[in-house]
């Protein structure tokens, strides 16, 4: 235990004396959070005009054409028709829960439900208008996620779809009925429509310890291996676990200080509204720190020297951050890009932190947010252990 404590103090104090380390792990995350919020807080997010929409017609076989015409108009606005903006999926009545789950997990953007009484409402409206009375308009329901750009944009296009239906009605029935009313419903336990500050803060809390794992674990380990310091450790009766835990706990303490500093800065200066000290978020953050430290060990053992580690970190770090949806929402990605997203531990960590902090519901199941980073943890530790044992021989 005494040896473990000595390693802990040596590596911790050496990093605090290194001004470059202090900048990258303490000052840079704060600067990045400030720049992102100040730059993009008022910026609208645009998506491509290619939205995955599900429609469910609950009216059944009423003998009228109104609900079916609604579906036909949606099909006319969908691919492969020219100028289509939707990828349309027609589901059967009773598949509402399946459709909602598809939206929650990011497979679809919008659900449109034509209710059971839609045809009768339209027929009643036509009849009342013919005799000079007003009636309440028919309604269709939409379900969407306001914090996901593609879902929100798809919902905004529905007014144009309703306009097409009214044009059809005017041409074929010789009268302009009242516009069909759209009843919008949001999905997930969402804090209204989150600000960019609330959206990006959990992501910064994810990449800060990840950067620490790459910059304060991998290069230092590679340097000790290159200068044969690890060989000298191996020639002593020192327990390998003492070095491992002493070195690891010093990194974890720095990551915990990062969280505290970023949380206080986001709350006091940037005025974020999220619960930064949620117990679930703190527990998951510690789990993520263990994953990033293990990845740092694996990179440090895989690469020959600190310069190579820095080059590899520069190449890997930024793409992983953008493919985690930290700065902007991810939607309508090509399948070959989605492969990298689904393998990216930062994506799952960002999803989990946003849900635990009350920003938005995770588009990936929570068990996947634990399982995939856990695989990275196991694979990184296994690789590091095998390399370490081989170098001790």
C-alpha positions as a printed NumPy array, in Angstrom:
array([[  0.   ,   0.   ,   0.   ],
       [  2.901,   2.347,   0.747],
       [  4.38 ,   1.772,  -2.716],
       [  0.985,   2.437,  -4.317],
       [  0.733,   5.731,  -2.404],
       [  4.225,   6.769,  -3.506],
       [  3.424,   6.107,  -7.172],
       [  0.164,   8.035,  -6.785],
       [  1.952,  11.122,  -5.401],
       [  4.833,  10.997,  -7.892],
       [  2.658,  10.895, -10.994],
       [  0.058,  13.334,  -9.692],
       [  2.566,  16.027,  -8.658],
       [  4.589,  15.601, -11.841],
       [  1.506,  16.428, -13.891],
       [  0.607,  19.442, -11.757],
       [  4.143,  20.785, -12.335],
       [  3.724,  20.362, -16.107],
       [  2.155,  23.543, -17.499],
       [  1.207,  21.852, -20.762],
       [ -0.736,  19.187, -18.879],
       [ -2.553,  21.816, -16.828],
       [ -3.572,  23.655, -20.005],
       [ -4.907,  20.613, -21.871],
       [ -6.78 ,  18.932, -19.009],
       [ -8.015,  21.958, -17.013],
       [ -7.998,  25.147, -19.082],
       [ -8.709,  23.819, -22.588],
       [-12.066,  22.087, -21.753],
       [-13.291,  25.331, -20.156],
       [-12.203,  27.354, -23.202],
       [-13.823,  24.842, -25.568],
       [-17.114,  24.936, -23.661],
       [-17.088,  28.758, -23.686],
       [-16.271,  29.047, -27.394],
       [-18.903,  26.528, -28.462],
       [-21.647,  28.164, -26.427],
       [-20.743,  31.719, -27.442],
       [-20.451,  30.741, -31.117],
       [-23.381,  28.379, -31.631],
       [-25.976,  29.293, -29.002],
       [-28.121,  31.187, -31.532],
       [-27.306,  29.087, -34.566],
       [-30.103,  27.068, -36.14 ],
       [-29.207,  23.495, -37.036],
       [-30.1  ,  22.441, -40.535],
       [-30.628,  18.914, -41.754],
       [-30.849,  17.29 , -45.145],
       [-34.284,  16.996, -46.738],
       [-34.463,  13.26 , -46.263],
       [-36.537,  12.323, -43.251],
       [-37.655,   8.911, -42.056],
       [-41.385,   9.162, -41.368],
       [-43.809,   6.516, -40.117],
       [-47.556,   6.792, -40.741],
       [-50.246,   4.715, -39.031],
       [-53.85 ,   4.92 , -40.278],
       [-56.166,   3.932, -37.426],
       [-59.374,   4.81 , -39.275],
       [-59.705,   1.321, -40.739],
       [-62.147,   0.547, -43.545],
       [-64.657,   3.353, -43.053],
       [-65.822,   3.375, -46.655],
       [-64.509,   6.942, -47.138],
       [-61.444,   8.152, -48.99 ],
       [-60.161,  10.918, -46.717],
       [-57.697,   9.006, -44.547],
       [-56.43 ,   7.009, -47.517],
       [-55.914,  10.238, -49.439],
       [-53.806,  11.551, -46.558],
       [-51.572,   8.479, -46.888],
       [-51.437,   8.861, -50.686],
       [-50.334,  12.499, -50.386],
       [-47.589,  11.469, -47.975],
       [-46.451,   8.852, -50.476],
       [-46.399,  11.482, -53.235],
       [-44.035,  13.567, -51.084],
       [-41.766,  10.592, -50.416],
       [-39.002,   8.804, -52.262],
       [-38.618,   7.557, -54.936],
       [-40.904,  10.28 , -56.28 ],
       [-39.213,  13.359, -57.675],
       [-38.479,  16.032, -55.052],
       [-39.461,  13.638, -52.273],
       [-38.501,  14.752, -48.769],
       [-39.639,  11.686, -46.796],
       [-38.66 ,   8.056, -46.562],
       [-42.099,   6.736, -45.707],
       [-42.937,   3.599, -43.746],
       [-46.59 ,   2.585, -43.404],
       [-47.286,   0.565, -40.26 ],
       [-50.398,  -1.273, -39.178],
       [-52.75 ,  -0.245, -36.438],
       [-51.412,  -1.478, -33.105],
       [-47.748,  -0.815, -33.984],
       [-47.646,   2.524, -32.148],
       [-45.214,   1.366, -29.462],
       [-42.877,  -0.084, -32.1  ],
       [-42.999,   3.172, -34.073],
       [-42.334,   5.31 , -30.992],
       [-39.375,   3.124, -30.024],
       [-38.006,   3.579, -33.552],
       [-38.055,   7.36 , -33.071],
       [-36.553,   7.193, -29.582],
       [-33.612,   5.109, -30.833],
       [-32.95 ,   7.397, -33.802],
       [-34.089,   5.004, -36.546],
       [-37.001,   7.286, -37.559],
       [-37.701,  10.999, -37.238],
       [-41.467,  11.39 , -37.048],
       [-44.634,   9.39 , -36.418],
       [-47.949,  10.513, -37.957],
       [-51.142,   8.914, -36.657],
       [-54.435,   9.348, -38.486],
       [-57.004,   8.739, -35.706],
       [-60.061,   6.473, -35.854],
       [-62.58 ,   9.282, -36.181],
       [-60.704,  11.19 , -38.9  ],
       [-63.048,  10.246, -41.78 ],
       [-66.179,  10.948, -39.763],
       [-64.82 ,  14.323, -38.69 ],
       [-64.132,  15.32 , -42.291],
       [-67.596,  14.123, -43.41 ],
       [-69.271,  16.052, -40.606],
       [-67.296,  19.144, -41.491],
       [-68.343,  18.957, -45.151],
       [-71.987,  18.52 , -44.203],
       [-72.019,  21.393, -41.7  ],
       [-70.304,  23.75 , -44.112],
       [-72.858,  22.964, -46.822],
       [-75.667,  24.142, -44.539],
       [-73.706,  27.157, -43.353],
       [-72.396,  26.025, -39.971],
       [-68.828,  25.894, -38.654],
       [-67.314,  22.777, -37.139],
       [-64.124,  21.756, -35.406],
       [-61.363,  20.65 , -37.803],
       [-60.178,  17.074, -38.083],
       [-56.887,  16.275, -36.359],
       [-53.836,  14.171, -37.042],
       [-51.247,  13.449, -34.355],
       [-47.471,  13.704, -34.731],
       [-44.831,  12.373, -32.341],
       [-41.302,  13.78 , -32.487],
       [-38.182,  14.647, -30.472],
       [-37.701,  18.441, -30.352],
       [-34.047,  18.194, -29.294],
       [-33.081,  16.165, -32.368],
       [-32.66 ,  18.333, -35.439],
       [-33.977,  15.846, -38.018],
       [-37.072,  15.062, -35.943],
       [-37.869,  18.722, -35.335],
       [-37.367,  19.643, -38.987],
       [-39.557,  16.743, -40.164],
       [-42.319,  17.924, -37.854],
       [-42.03 ,  21.421, -39.323],
       [-42.727,  20.077, -42.835],
       [-46.099,  18.642, -41.842],
       [-47.853,  21.98 , -42.421],
       [-46.953,  21.671, -46.11 ],
       [-48.35 ,  18.163, -46.16 ],
       [-51.649,  19.407, -44.653],
       [-51.707,  22.175, -47.266],
       [-51.533,  19.555, -50.04 ],
       [-54.55 ,  17.787, -48.547],
       [-56.566,  21.024, -48.45 ],
       [-55.708,  21.706, -52.114],
       [-56.965,  18.23 , -53.024],
       [-60.155,  18.842, -51.076],
       [-60.81 ,  22.202, -52.759],
       [-60.31 ,  20.743, -56.258],
       [-62.46 ,  17.656, -55.806],
       [-65.269,  18.896, -53.561],
       [-65.543,  22.484, -54.693],
       [-65.204,  23.935, -51.223],
       [-62.412,  24.892, -48.841],
       [-62.868,  23.037, -45.593],
       [-61.212,  24.216, -42.415],
       [-57.532,  23.233, -42.263],
       [-56.809,  19.919, -40.689],
       [-55.363,  20.492, -37.239],
       [-52.025,  18.948, -36.281],
       [-51.655,  17.864, -32.679],
       [-47.935,  17.674, -31.845],
       [-46.679,  15.441, -29.058],
       [-43.077,  15.303, -27.856],
       [-41.347,  12.089, -26.823],
       [-38.97 ,  11.456, -23.945],
       [-38.468,  13.209, -20.658],
       [-37.054,  16.395, -22.148],
       [-36.455,  19.775, -20.525],
       [-38.619,  21.599, -23.053],
       [-36.383,  22.301, -26.013],
       [-32.876,  22.415, -24.517],
       [-30.559,  25.339, -25.13 ],
       [-27.237,  24.787, -26.834],
       [-25.562,  25.275, -23.454],
       [-27.531,  22.385, -21.964],
       [-26.999,  20.299, -25.104],
       [-23.222,  20.653, -25.338],
       [-22.265,  20.619, -21.634],
       [-22.682,  16.821, -21.154],
       [-20.55 ,  16.284, -24.254],
       [-17.734,  18.43 , -22.891],
       [-17.923,  16.423, -19.654],
       [-17.322,  13.351, -21.827],
       [-14.414,  14.535, -23.966],
       [-12.498,  16.188, -21.102],
       [-11.596,  12.89 , -19.341],
       [-11.161,  11.174, -22.713],
       [ -8.537,  13.766, -23.641],
       [ -6.902,  13.25 , -20.251],
       [ -6.734,   9.514, -20.911],
       [ -4.969,  10.142, -24.205],
       [ -2.661,  12.955, -23.066],
       [ -1.794,  12.048, -19.473],
       [ -1.786,   8.265, -19.684],
       [ -0.659,   7.147, -23.132],
       [  2.329,   9.52 , -23.727],
       [  3.664,   9.091, -20.199],
       [  3.462,   5.308, -20.389],
       [  5.084,   5.312, -23.844],
       [  7.889,   7.549, -22.531],
       [  8.539,   5.262, -19.551],
       [  8.693,   2.264, -21.872],
       [ 10.988,   3.994, -24.329],
       [ 13.391,   5.163, -21.584],
       [ 13.319,   1.656, -20.115],
       [ 11.849,   2.924, -16.851],
       [  9.314,   0.11 , -16.991],
       [ 12.193,  -2.362, -17.42 ],
       [ 13.802,  -1.014, -14.268],
       [ 10.515,  -1.385, -12.409],
       [ 10.337,  -4.973, -13.631],
       [ 13.805,  -5.719, -12.253],
       [ 12.716,  -4.793,  -8.731],
       [ 10.509,  -6.806,  -6.391],
       [  7.833,  -4.12 ,  -6.833],
       [  4.295,  -5.411,  -7.3  ],
       [  2.98 ,  -4.586, -10.771],
       [ -0.432,  -3.778,  -9.274],
       [  1.101,  -1.069,  -7.077],
       [  2.334,   0.791, -10.133],
       [ -0.924,   0.256, -12.002],
       [ -3.257,   1.45 ,  -9.244],
       [ -1.007,   4.293,  -8.1  ],
       [ -0.694,   5.607, -11.652],
       [ -4.405,   5.038, -12.414],
       [ -5.776,   6.684,  -9.261],
       [ -3.7  ,   9.795,  -9.906],
       [ -5.334,  10.067, -13.371],
       [ -8.795,   9.46 , -11.936],
       [ -8.336,  12.237,  -9.379],
       [ -7.46 ,  14.677, -12.168],
       [-10.585,  13.591, -14.09 ],
       [-12.757,  14.133, -11.005],
       [-11.282,  17.624, -10.598],
       [-12.085,  18.233, -14.263],
       [-15.737,  17.374, -13.68 ],
       [-15.993,  19.608, -10.628],
       [-14.349,  22.545, -12.39 ],
       [-16.408,  22.22 , -15.567],
       [-19.652,  21.746, -13.628],
       [-19.08 ,  24.832, -11.497],
       [-18.082,  26.881, -14.552],
       [-21.111,  25.761, -16.594],
       [-23.476,  26.428, -13.698],
       [-22.106,  29.755, -12.437],
       [-20.875,  31.387, -15.672],
       [-22.785,  29.761, -18.538],
       [-26.016,  29.437, -16.501],
       [-26.826,  25.875, -17.529],
       [-30.149,  24.546, -16.247],
       [-29.241,  20.85 , -15.995],
       [-28.61 ,  18.894, -12.812],
       [-24.831,  18.547, -13.048],
       [-24.519,  16.7  ,  -9.742],
       [-27.017,  13.943, -10.471],
       [-25.846,  10.777,  -8.637],
       [-26.48 ,   8.636, -11.739],
       [-24.403,  10.986, -13.885],
       [-21.549,  10.989, -11.374],
       [-21.484,   7.186, -11.181],
       [-21.52 ,   6.853, -14.97 ],
       [-18.8  ,   9.508, -15.231],
       [-16.522,   7.45 , -12.958],
       [-17.22 ,   4.396, -15.12 ],
       [-16.317,   6.415, -18.23 ],
       [-13.087,   7.621, -16.583],
       [-12.072,   4.002, -16.017],
       [-12.761,   3.256, -19.695],
       [-10.716,   6.216, -20.944],
       [ -7.829,   5.411, -18.604],
       [ -7.782,   1.838, -19.899],
       [ -7.794,   3.114, -23.5  ],
       [ -4.862,   5.368, -22.597],
       [ -2.964,   2.353, -21.248],
       [ -3.684,   0.413, -24.465],
       [ -2.468,   3.267, -26.685],
       [  0.621,   3.719, -24.506],
       [  1.519,   0.048, -24.888],
       [  0.623,  -0.095, -28.587],
       [  2.761,   2.844, -29.743],
       [  6.534,   3.025, -29.549],
       [  7.061,   6.565, -28.241],
       [  5.386,   9.739, -26.945],
       [  5.684,  11.538, -30.297],
       [  3.839,   8.711, -32.044],
       [  1.208,   8.794, -29.295],
       [  0.634,  12.522, -29.822],
       [  0.285,  12.026, -33.581],
       [ -2.157,   9.148, -33.121],
       [ -4.168,  11.098, -30.546],
       [ -4.5  ,  14.056, -32.914],
       [ -5.769,  11.79 , -35.701],
       [ -8.215,   9.834, -33.517],
       [ -9.458,  12.411, -31.018],
       [-11.35 ,  14.9  , -33.209],
       [-13.182,  12.367, -35.45 ],
       [-14.374,  10.436, -32.39 ],
       [-15.691,  13.641, -30.831],
       [-17.662,  14.644, -33.944],
       [-18.974,  11.09 , -34.412],
       [-20.264,  11.186, -30.834],
       [-22.774,  13.961, -31.558],
       [-21.138,  16.168, -28.935],
       [-21.243,  19.456, -30.845],
       [-24.289,  18.851, -33.071],
       [-26.963,  16.138, -33.346],
       [-26.24 ,  13.165, -35.606],
       [-28.925,  12.181, -38.103],
       [-29.36 ,  10.662, -41.574],
       [-25.813,   9.287, -41.666],
       [-24.602,   6.861, -44.32 ],
       [-24.405,   3.245, -43.211],
       [-20.603,   3.157, -43.385],
       [-20.412,   6.194, -41.077],
       [-22.955,   4.667, -38.699],
       [-20.599,   1.702, -38.232],
       [-18.019,   4.045, -36.687],
       [-20.705,   5.791, -34.617],
       [-22.   ,   2.51 , -33.158],
       [-18.444,   1.437, -32.272],
       [-17.55 ,   4.814, -30.735],
       [-17.526,   4.706, -26.898],
       [-17.894,   8.498, -26.769],
       [-21.262,   8.295, -28.54 ],
       [-22.696,   5.987, -25.893],
       [-21.185,   8.052, -23.082],
       [-22.659,  11.265, -24.502],
       [-26.095,   9.656, -24.851],
       [-25.998,   8.357, -21.283],
       [-24.784,  11.626, -19.764],
       [-27.491,  13.631, -21.535],
       [-30.16 ,  11.303, -20.178],
       [-28.734,  11.212, -16.645],
       [-28.434,  15.008, -16.633],
       [-32.013,  15.411, -17.864],
       [-31.213,  16.977, -21.247],
       [-32.776,  14.335, -23.504],
       [-33.555,  10.665, -23.639],
       [-30.748,   8.47 , -24.939],
       [-31.184,   7.345, -28.58 ],
       [-29.338,   4.14 , -27.667],
       [-30.598,   1.715, -24.986],
       [-29.01 ,   2.325, -21.606],
       [-27.652,  -1.216, -21.43 ],
       [-25.757,  -0.499, -24.679],
       [-24.37 ,   2.693, -23.125],
       [-22.768,   0.464, -20.499],
       [-22.043,  -2.652, -22.549],
       [-20.096,  -1.121, -25.467],
       [-17.792,   1.077, -23.324],
       [-17.419,  -1.971, -21.064],
       [-16.147,  -3.927, -24.062],
       [-13.605,  -1.179, -24.698],
       [-12.573,  -1.35 , -21.044],
       [-12.134,  -5.139, -21.139],
       [-10.313,  -5.155, -24.491],
       [ -7.964,  -2.306, -23.484],
       [ -7.091,  -3.858, -20.123],
       [ -6.539,  -7.274, -21.706],
       [ -4.24 ,  -5.832, -24.37 ],
       [ -2.285,  -3.787, -21.821],
       [ -1.896,  -6.76 , -19.477],
       [ -0.626,  -9.054, -22.245],
       [  1.882,  -6.44 , -23.447],
       [  3.039,  -5.745, -19.905],
       [  3.585,  -9.422, -19.111],
       [  5.479,  -9.919, -22.364],
       [  7.805,  -7.005, -21.563],
       [  8.516,  -8.393, -18.084],
       [  9.925, -11.607, -19.548]])
